[in-house]
Amino acid sequence: MTIERIEIRTLVGKLDRPFGWSQRWTDIRGVTTVQVWDSDGIFGWGESGADPQTLAALQQLAPQLIGTQAGHVRATWQRLYETFYQSHGFATGNVTALSAIDIALWDLAGKQAGKPAWELLGGRMRDAIPVYATGLYYTENDYPDALFAEASGYIEQGFSGMKMKVGGKTVPEDVKRVLGLRKHLGDGPHLMYDANEAYDSATALRFAHSTTDADISWFEEPCPSYDDAANARVREQSPIPISGCESLKTRHEFAPRLANRIYDIVQPDIAVAGGISEMQVIGQMANAYGVKFHPHFWGTGISFAASLHLVSTLPFTPPKQVPEPYVNEPVLEFDQTPHPVRENITPGFEVVDSRVAVPDGPGLGIEVDEAAVGRFTVGEAIVIE
């Protein structure tokens, strides 16, 4: 069966209340969706970010799919990748566009075969994936009452861990927030914080040493993502494990960071790093280097479902008799911040004992509300036939 039609949409939803992190504040959430049809009318869904670079790259790459075999996912990935390889297209939207296409092709292949994506990927090693809640962004006048109430809500929802933002206020103010939240939560839940590249190495180390009493599971993106020297210094001297790499793309950008042990934990995003195909390669590479693999997620249920399928296939790092999240078992980020698009176009995922079940239906195993997709679409859909 060949690919006959592709539909690309930009979806944007307005937030009732803006929130922020170290780099900026936002009052919208968006996503770019890709829908790929085969000659029998079966279709798959993919997604990536709602940025102009991704949209432009999709319009360049998608026409190359028309008339190709729908089930040859990995071969298609490599062929598309090679079209921009020599131009060093990592810094543009090429890889994010390829990520969306790849996710859609795995969804389509699974629906064609009547099998879940995890089965086509070689089988799963776990039926449910450990997750943690991402939220605790900056909002107006949030400390302490609103911040503490939000954190308590995640515990009530069944999460055993959560991640907060730092770097958006002065160091003393953020240290106060971290220590205050840990005191509020008590000793049980995992607590992580994310600076979103806000610090130089000296400031990051100062911050890490100031919060050692908060029992932090990891310090995410302490320094700019491409400043390997700064991140390596923090990793070597920090009392807290260091994580990063949510913005890196393909195995080629991960390879030197893994080989040089820049991070204790890598966090690729399936809608950024190259889709399901490439994320499986990156996950295996991290396992080979003994680096923990806890993927990033900030999209809709399309990329979340794709991440569930992918993570279910990965080995423990390192293997041991008893799998333990945060220790040797991958933990998946589960964004809980307001996202009108996500909340309307894809179903919710139930959290039970801080795990989410891997879908068993064909492809990604989820249904996308096409009417809701239409309501959030900005402008006209781009149709390629």
Secondary structure as UniProt FT lines:
FT   STRAND          2..20
FT   STRAND          25..38
FT   TURN            39..40
FT   STRAND          43..48
FT   HELIX           52..61
FT   HELIX           62..65
FT   TURN            66..67
FT   TURN            70..71
FT   HELIX           73..84
FT   TURN            85..88
FT   HELIX           89..91
FT   TURN            92..93
FT   HELIX           94..113
FT   HELIX           117..120
FT   TURN            121..122
FT   STRAND          128..134
FT   TURN            140..141
FT   TURN            143..144
FT   HELIX           145..156
FT   TURN            157..158
FT   STRAND          161..165
FT   HELIX           171..185
FT   STRAND          190..194
FT   TURN            196..197
FT   HELIX           201..210
FT   HELIX           212..214
FT   STRAND          216..220
FT   TURN            225..226
FT   HELIX           228..237
FT   STRAND          242..244
FT   TURN            246..247
FT   HELIX           250..259
FT   TURN            260..261
FT   STRAND          265..266
FT   TURN            270..274
FT   HELIX           275..289
FT   STRAND          292..293
FT   HELIX           301..312
FT   TURN            326..328
FT   STRAND          332..335
FT   HELIX           340..345
FT   TURN            353..354
FT   STRAND          355..357
FT   HELIX           370..376
FT   STRAND          382..384
//
